[in-house]
Amino acid sequence: MPSGKKMEWITKLKSFIIECRRVWQITKKPNKEELITIVKVTGIGILAIGAIGFLMHILWVVFLK
């Protein structure tokens, strides 16, 4: 690997690590109320996508058989 490209790669890696550290420092652990809200919203999303997929499958079986 030429030294110019190697230095560019190292610079990009250092920049990425610095950005990751910055993000890690500003994140916080959610409290119980926030966690429950996140779990509810995620569950509703999973159920909605599953219901849409199930309805599409039923319609596919009914109309294409």
Residue pairs with C-beta under 8 A, 6 or more apart in sequence:
1 9
30 38
